[in-house]
Amino acid sequence: MRHEEFSADLTVIGGGLAGCCAAIAAARQGASVALVQNRPVLGGNSSSEVRVWVCGATGHGSHRYARETGIIGEMFVENQFRNLDGNPYYWDLVVLEAVRDEPNITLFLNTDVRSVESDGPDDARVIRAVTGWMMGSEREIRFTSPTFIDCTGDGFVGFLAGAWYRTGCESRSEYDESWAPEDADDSTLGSTILFYTKDVGQPVKYVPPKFARDITTTSIPERRIIRTDLNGCAYWWIEWGGEKDVVHDNEEIRDELQAAIYGIWDHIKNSGKFDADTLTLEWIGAVPGKREYRRFVGDHTMTQHDVLGQEFFPDRVAFGGWSIDLHPPGGMYATERGSRHWHADGNYHIPLRSLYSRNVTNMWMAGRNISCSHVAFGSTRVMATCAVVGEAAGTAAALATQRGISPRELATQQIALVHRAMVRSDASLLGVENTDPADLALAARASASSTLRNLAVETSASTLALDTHVGMVLPADPGLGSLELLVDADSDTELTIEVQHTGNPQNYIPTELVETATTSVPAGQKQWVTLTFDWTPGHPQNAFVVVRENRHVALHCSDSAEPGTLFFRHRTPPPGEIYTEQWREWKHILHRASVCYRLGRATDAFDARHVIGGYARPYGGPQMWASEPLAWDEQPWVELAWDAPATFREVALILDDEVEEDLINLHHHRTPYDVMPGLVRNYQIQAEVDGDWTTLVDVQDNRRRHRVHQLDTAVTARRLRVVIESTNGAPRAHVVAVRVYAEPR
């Protein structure tokens, strides 16, 4: 047996998505990082060992323009290119390669941390070192760092260090949470094991093991969905252990979950109720995927009110959007529904003060162990949200360590440092503008060869009956004028629309009536009708236009759409619906398609000015430049111009990877594009030097959103131009941001 020492600026314990993103983020800030993982693969519950799909702020399509950017966003887009069919082993490679690409990270797989050295009073503990055992190599490794990040999920490192934590459910009165139980208890969300099946094309028998559970003696057949075409996370409800200790009883929980799976498979194969003769079990997990255990206490504990109220924290560093998703402690044997969901009106913010320990002064945390109540945890626990929290914690931990300041001081006194670093990294932030004085582009003026000004979709491919209200989200920048709709009417009638506010800039629902317009519609086919109104809000924002139900009218629809627009149908809850919190009234429709309409007022929502500063994702509008169609402007460009020459060595672009598209790592649904069509494919970056345009960068076959180009030598110029030669399928060129820096980071 060997005894070793390893020192780094940061030690990250836990190689799930939170830990991987924390390590990568810290490394990109220049910190040396030890990433310690107790399994042979990275990815945690998303890995090929467990195979849980990576969910996050999109809420499986419940929220719009919500997909995460930053490090997990890079992984989503790369996985989409490599792994359209959702192979879990290919996802392993995406995560592993992302870590190995960072030279500042030293990775320790199969290394189980078993002891922690810490000291100090209860309210000011300090971690000095952690020691892990590398299984299979007989190496005992002691890791020392000034800073540690606990990404273990179960919170084992913080527990051994004496960090304050909570488990189970708080009482309803503690935080005044309506979804908390009346009295506090020790119950948690249970663990899950999944399985995959395969059709081998010939009959296959199945002899269940003696320990297989007879599920006909349970509530499973009546209360849960069992189908032969389901695999993996479609069986998320195979959950148990919420009334146990999910850590100390882990082996008992695993045995019960596997017994249930073999019993479910016996029911499918041998009950005679399913067409399953040629199906066989291809894979069954051996590692329970845990949902919940310790939640550390930080300077802020997130609650139900923060999630549903979308609290606009000054130290916001990440966002979520998954519903508050709570399960019965009895799991698969419970007689009630397997889950209940309460969606916020849109994405919500996560503060930095929830990502470090209140009493262990050099410990950050990321993943499902952050500081929140059990109810808020029902949303923050999902892996894409854990990943963006990991990036925030890794970035902040590196900055605090480099400056020798405490996490609390960074969060409460120097949060601008974190915001600027995360904005420059294209991290998942909402409502944080690019105000970095290091970005020379902020002093420039923007112009373009052409710009999308007139929002109109005129070519009909189908019709949509107006048998319920239809919603349209349109950018109001600077405002909205009249609206023309292409309709059919089977009799003389009237058509009414409402213009409504959407509430918070990240929301896409109607919240407050602004104006109503009505027009007469004669009987006839394929006719344009005009509804007259004029709304100029105090600042650019989205408008939610409600076309009121009229069963005599059908709207014409196109199979194409303009950027920044969305369409919905209204749904009325069925009689007797008791889960009113869970009901979503507006359902998104016409994916990559559109109602046929014409706006009577030109828009500035796609002006070139949006590539400078501002927001790097849709927020109260599309927040990007879009050209006229490439068929007309064959090589569009967007340009920055300075009054005095600027000298720079780095040009960064943020391109449109269509965060409206709900990408998933494994198999929940299939997105057909291996590269998002909105991404620019081929482009050049040119500078006007001594009166001539000089090509500084020439990129072909781009498939990434965030491109950072570091130049070999400094360039001095008054004008800088990005020339788009082609996209990956979009009919227009889209650029979200152009950033220019005197020195590379």
N, C-alpha and C positions, 0 to 999 in steps of 0.2 A: 504494500500500500504506500502511495506517495502523498506527502503533505506539501501543498503549494500555497503561494500568496499571489493575489492579483489585485492591483490598484488601478482605479480609474476615477475620472471626475464624477461619474454617476454609475451606480449599480441599479439596474432594472431587474426585478425578480418577477418572473412570469412572462411567458412567451405567447400568450394569446394575442388577439389583435390590439388590445390596449397596450400591452407591453411592447409589441413590435413597433407600433406607431410612436410610443413614447421614446424608445431607443433611437429610432430613425430621426425623429424631430430633434432630439438633443444632439445627435451626431451632426446633423446639418447646421446646428448652431455653433459647431466647433468643439464640442465636448467629447472627451474620450468616454466610451460607454462599455460596460460589461452587461450583456443580456443573458440572464440565467433562466433556463427553462427545464422543468423536470420531466418533460416528455421527449421522445425522439424526433418529434416534428413540431413546427410552429403553427400557430393559428388557434390554439385552444379549442373551444367548442365548434369552431368552423373547420377544423382540420379533418383529414380523412379518417382520423380515429373516432370522431363523434358525428360529424357531418350535419351540423345545424346550419341552415342558410343564414346569411348575414343581413339582418334587417336593421332599419334605421329610420331616419327622419321622413322618408317617403311614406311610411306606414302602409306598405304594400299598395301604394297608389292612392292613399287617402289624401295626401298633401301634394301640392303642386310646386314645381321648381324646387324640390326639396332634397335632391340627392346630394350627398356629401362630396366636397372637394378635398383638397389636401392629400395626405398620404393614403388614406383609405380610398379616396376618389381615384388616385392614380392606380391603385390595385384593382378597383372595379373596372376601369377602362381597359387596363392591360389584360385582365381576365376575360373581358368580353372579346378581345382580339384573339386570344389564345384558346378559349375554352367555351365556345358557344353552346356546347352540349352539357355543361355543368359537371365535368369530371372532377371529383373531389381531389384526386391526386395532382391534377394540373393546378388546382387552386393552391395546394400545398407549395408547389413550385413558385407560383407568383409571390406568395408571402416570403418564402425562403430567399428568393432572389432579391426582393426588395431590401431585406436585411443585409444580405451579403454584398450588395452594391455599395454599402456605406463603409469606407475604410476606417472610420472612427469607432466602429462597433466590433467588439470581440464576442463571439457567440459561444455559449456553453450549453449544449444540449444534454439531455439525460442527467441533469445536475439538480439534485433535490436539496434545497436549503432546509437544514434541520436545526440550526441554532443561530441565535442573534446575540451579539454583544451590545449592550446599551447601558446607560447610566444616567444619573441626574434625578431631580425630584419628580414627583408624579406629574406635575403640570409643566415640566420642561425637560422631558427625556431627550436623549441624543443617541442615535444609533452609531456605533463605532465600526462594526463589521458584521458580516453574515458568513456562515460557513455552509458549504454544500458538498454533497457526496455525489460524484460522477459515477453513476451506475454502469457496470460493465468495464470500467477502466480502473477501478480501485484507486481513485484520486480524491482526496479530501482537499477542497479549495476554499481558502479564506479570502473573502472579497472585502476590501477596504475602500471607502469613498467618503468625501465630505457630504454627499447627498445620496439618498436611496429613494426609489419609487416602488411601492408595493402594487404590483399588478397581478397578484396571485389569485384573484377572484375570491378565495376564501379569507383573505386578509391575514395569512399566517405570519408574515414577517412583522406587521404592525402589532399583532397579538403578542408575539414573543417580546417585542420592544416595549410593551406597556401602553400602546396607543388606546385611547378611549374608543369604544365601539358600541354598536347596538345590534341586536338580532331580534327576529320575530316582528310582531306588529305592535305599533304604538296604539294607545287608546284613542278613541275619537276626540276626546277633549284635549289631548296634549297639543295638537296642532289645528284643532277644529276642522278635521278632514271628514267629509261625509262618507267616504268609502273606507275609513278605518273602522275596526270593530269597536263595539261599545267599551269593551275592556281589553287591556293589553294582553297579549298571549305570545307563546313561543313558536307558533306555526310559521312556516315559510312556504315558498313555492318549492315543489318537489324537483326531482331529477328525472331525466329522460334518457332512454336508450332507443335508438332507431334501427330500422332494417331496410334492406333493399331486396327486391325480387327480380327474377329474370325469366323470360319465356324461352325455353330451350327447343321448342318445336316438336317435342315428343313427350308422351306421358311420363311423369315423374311421380313416384309415390313418396309419401312422407310418413314416417313413423315417429311420433312425438316422444321426447324423453319422459321418463316417469315423473320428473319434477315439473312438467308443463302444467300451467294453471288451466283448469276447466273454466273457461270464461262464461259458459252458459249459467254458471252459478253466481255470476256477478251482474252488475248493471251494464257492463260494457256493450253487449249486443244491442240493447235498446237505447243507450244514451250516447254512443259514439259512432262515428262514421267508419265503416270498414268496406273497402272496395278493392278489387283485384288490380286496378290500374294505379293504385296509390303506392308511393315509395317515400322513404326518408322522412322529411319534416312534415309531410302530409299526416304523419302519425305523431305529431307533436304532443298529442293528448296521452300518449303512453308515459304517464308521469306518476311518480310515487315518492313518498318520503317526507312530505310536508309536515307530517305529524311526528316525524323522527328527527334525529340530529343528522342533517344531511352529510356531515363530515364524519363523525364518529361511527355512524351506522352505514357508511358508504357501501360496505361489502354486502350487508343485508339488502340494501336498496338495489344494488346491482343484481343480486340473485332473484329478487322479486320481479324486477323489470324484465329480465331475460325469461323467467318462467312465464310471464304474461305474454311476451312476444311468441314464444313457442306454442302457447295456448291459442293465441290469435291465429297463428299460421295453421294450427290443427283445425280450427274452425273454418278457415278459408278452404283448406285442402280436403277435409274429410267430412264436413257437415252435409254436403250435397246441395248447399245453398249458393254456391259460386261456381263459375266456369273457370276452373283453375288446374285442370289436369296437366297442362304442360308448363306450369309455373314451378320454379324452385327458389329456395332462399339463396340469394347471391352473397349477402353480407349481413351480419348482425354486429352491432357495436359491443365492445367489451368494457368501455369506459363510460360511466354515467355522465351525461352532460348536466352539470349543476346549474341551477338558476340563482340561488340565493344563499347567502350565509352572513358573514359579518359585514356591517356597514360602518365605516369609521366616522368619527365625529370631527368635522372641520369647523372653520369659523362661521360657515353658513350651512344650515341643514335645509336642503330643498324639500318642499312639501307639495301636496296636491295643488295648492293655490299658486305656486310658482309655475307649475306645468300648465294648468288650465288658464291661468291669468296671463301667461306669456310675459312674466316679469322682466322688465328691461334693465337688467343689472348693469351697473357701471363697469364691473369687472367681467362682463360676459366674454367667454373665450371659446365657446362651443355651442352647438344647438342640437336639439333632439326633436322628434316628431312622432315617434311611436306612441300609440295610445297608452293610457294607464291600463295595463293588461295584467289582471290578477286572476289567479286560479284557485280552486278550492283545495284546502290542505289534503283532502283525501285523494286527490289526483284522479286516476283512471277509475277508481272504485267509487267515486262520489256520485250521488244521484242527481246533483245539479249540473248545469252546463259546465263544460270544461274550462271556460274562460269568460271573462266579461271585459269590455273595452270602453274607455271614455276618451274620446279624441278632443284635444284642444282645437281651437279654430284655425290653427296653423302651427308652424314650428315655434318652439320656445327656447329660451336661452339658459345656459349653464354657467354659473359664476366660478371664477378661479378660487374663491374662498371655500368652495366645496371640494377642492382637489388637494388639500394638504391637511395634515393632522393638526388639531388644535393643541395637542400637548406633546407631540414628538417633533422637535423643532426642525429636523432635517429630513422629514419623511413626507413625500408626496404620495398620492394614490390615484389610480386610474382603473377604470373598468367597472364591474358591478359592486365594488366596495367603496364607492365615493360617498360623501356625506349627504344623505337624503333619508327621508322617512320611508317606511315600507311601501306606502301608497305611491309616492313619487318614483321610487325604485321600480315600480311596475312598468314605467316607461324608460327610465335611463339605463336599464339593464341590458338592452339589446346591443348586439355586437358592433354595428356601425357607429352607434352613439358612444359605446365604450372606446372605439378607435379614435374618434375625433377628440374625446376627452383625453385619451392617451397622448395625442399630438400636442394638445394644450399643456398637459402636465410636463411632458418632455421638454417643450420649448421653454416654459417658465422655469423649470428646475435648472436647465442649463444657464439661463440668464441670471438667476439668483446666485448660482454657484460661482459663475464667472465674476460677479460683482461683490460677492461676499456679503449678501444681504439675506434676510430671512424671507421665507415664503409670504408671511403676513405683510412685511414691508413692501414686497413687490406687488402684492395684490391690492393694497390699500393706498400706497403712495406713489408707485411707479408703474401703474398698469399700462401707461402709454408705451413703455418698452415692449411689453408683451404684445400689445395690439399691433405695433409696427412690425415686429418680427413675424407675427402670424400672417398679417396682410401680405408682407413680402413673400412669404412661403405659399400663398394661396390656400391657407387653411380654411376650415369650415367655420366661418363667422357670419353672423347676421347683424346688420346695423352698425358696422364698424367701417368708417370711411378710410380711404388711403390719404393720410395727411403727412406722410413721412417726408421730412425736409430733405432727406437724402435722394428722393426721387426727383431728378431734374425735370421730368416731364410735367411736374406741377407748375412750372414757370413757363410752359410752352403754350402755344395756340394750336388747335387741331383743325384740320380741314380734310376733305376727301374728294376723290374723283367723282363720286356719286353717293346718294343717300336715299334710303327708303323713306319717302315722305307721305305717299298716298296709300292708306290702308284700304285695300279692296280685294275681294275674291269673287270673281264673276262667272267662272265656268262651272256649270251644274253637272253633277254626276248622279244625283239621287235626290230624294225628298225625305223630309222628316215631319211626320204628323205632329201638329201642335196640340196634342191631347193632354199635355201638361206644360207647365212653364218651362221655358228654355233660357238658360243663362249664357251670357257672353262676357268674357273679361277682355277689355280693350285698354290700351295705355292712353291716359289723358295727360298729354304733354305737348302743349300747355293746357289743352282741354279737349272737349268733344264738341263737335258740331252736329249737324243733322245726320241721321242714319237711314240708309236705304237698304231694304231687304227684298230679296227675290222670292216671290211666294206664288202658290196656287190657292185659289179660293173657290169653293163649290157653290157659294151664294154671296150676295152682297152682305158685307159685314164690316166690323171695325177691328182694328189691331191696336193694342196698347203696349207700350213699353215703360219700364221704370229704370231710371239711372240711380244706382246706389253706391255708397261708399263701401270699401272692403274692410274697413277697420285698420288693423296693423299692416304695415307695408308688406309683410310676408304672408298675408292672408288672401284667400281667393274665394270669399263668401260675401253675400250681401249683408250689410249691417245697418245701414241708415239711408232712408229714402232722400234723394236729392231733387229729383224732378220726374214728372210723368208726362208722356206725350201719347196722343191718340190720333189715328188717321182712318179715313174711310177706305175700304178695300172693295172694289167691284168684283163680281164673279168673273173668273178668268184664270188662264194658265200662264205661268212663267212671266209674271209682271213685277216690275220694280215699284215698291211703295215707299214713300218718304215720310219719316217721322221727324218732326222739327223740334229741336231743343238746342240749347247752347249752355254748356257747363265749363267754366274755367275755374278749377280749384286754386287754392292759395299756393300750392306747390304741385309739381308733377306727381301723379299717382295712377294706380289702376282704377278703372270704373267697372262695376258689375252691372251689366245691362240685362234686365229681366224682360223677356218677351212673354207677355201674359198668355195663358192658355186660351186657345180658340179652336174648337174642334172643326170649324169650317175651313181652317187654313192649314197649309203644309209649307214648311220652309224648304227652299232648295239648298242642297249641300254640295260641296266640292270635295274632291279627294286630295286636295292640297291645302296648305294653311300658311299664313304669314307668321313670322316669329312674334312672340309676346302676346299671343291671343289664345284663349281657352274657351271651351264650350261645355255646358252642363245641362242635365235634365233634372227637374225637381221631382222628388219622391215624397209621398205622403205615408207616414207610418201606418202599418196595417192595424185593423181594429184589435184592441186588446194588447198592443205592444206595451210591455211593462218596462223594457230597458230603454227608457227615453233618453238617457244620457248617451247611449251608444248609437242612437239613430243619426245617420248622416243624410240630411235633406237633399243635398245637391250631389249628383253623381256625374263624374267626368265622362264625356262622350266625345266622339269624333277625333280619336287619337290620330295626330298628323293629318287631320282633315278639318273642314270648316263649314259653317253656315255661309251661304253666299250673301255678301253685304258690300256696301260702299260707305265710307265715312266722308262727310262733307267738309271736313277740316283737315288740313295738312298736319302731320305729327312731327315733333322734334324728338320722339322717343328713341330714334336710332341715329341721332346726330353724332358726328365725329367727336364732339366734346366729351362723350361718355367714355372714351378710351383713356382719359386723363383723370386721375384721382377717383373719387366716388367709390361705388361699390363694385365688387367683382363677381356679382351674381344677381339674378333678378331680385329686386327689393323695391316695391312701389313702382315697378316698371321694368322693362327688359334689361336696362343698364348695359348697353353695348352699341357699337356701330354696326349697321347693316347697309350694304351697298344696294344699288339697283340690280336687277337680274344680270347674271353673267352673260346671258345671251345678248344683252345690250352693252354692258360695260365689261368687256372681255377680261381685262386685267385691272380690277379696281385697286385703288390704293388709299391708305389713310396716312396723313402726314402730321408731324409735329414741327413747329417753327418757333425759334427763340429770337428775341430782340437782339441779344448778344450771343456770340459763339459759345456753345456748350462743349465741354470736354468730358468724355465718358469712356468707360471700358466694359460696361455691361448693358445689354438691352434684353429686357424680359417681356414676353408676350403672354397674355392669357387669352386663350381661344375658346370657342363655344363648343363644349362637349355635351351640351343639351342636358342640363341637370333636371329637366322635366322627365327624362326617360328613366324609368325605375329599373335600374340594373340589379341583378342578383347573382351571387357567386355560384349557386348550385342548380336549382331546378324549379323554383316556385312558378316561374313563367319564362317563356323564351322571347328574347329580343332579337330580331333577325339580323341586325347590323353588327358586323364585327368591328367596324369603326363608325363612330357617330357621324352622320352626314354633315352636321353643322361644323365639324372641325375643318379648318383649313388644311389642305393636303400639301400643296407646293407653294412656297413663298420666298421672297427675298427681302432682306433688310438693307436699305440703301441710305447713304448719307451724301449730302451735297458738300463736297470738299473742293475748295478753290474753283468754284463755279461749275464743277462737273459732278454728276451722280456716280458714286462709287458703290459697288455691291460689297457689303461687309459680311453678309451671311446668306447662304443659299441652301434652303431646306427642301428636300423631296420626300414624299411618302410619310408625312407627319401623321401621327395618330394620337398625339398627346395634347392635353389642355395647356399645361404650364411649361413654356419653353424659355430657358434662361441661357442667353448667348454671351459668353465671356470672350472678349476680343483680345487678340494677342498683344496689341499695342493700343494706346489711347487714341481716340479719334476726336478731332475738334470740328464742329459743324454748326451751322445755323438751322439746318433742316434735316430731318430724319423721316424716312418713308418706309412703310411696310407695303410691298406690292404682292397682291394675291394672284397667283397663276391658276390655281384650281382649288376646289373644295373636295370633300369626300362624298359629295352627292347633293348638298344643299344648293338651291338655285341662286343664292346670294352669298357674298362673303360676309362673315361675321367676325369681329374682333372685340373682345371684352375689355382688354386693357393693354396699354403700351407703357412700359416703365423703363426709365433710363437712370443709370447710376454711374457716378464718377469712378467708383472702385467696386470690384466684385465683393460679395460678402465672404 
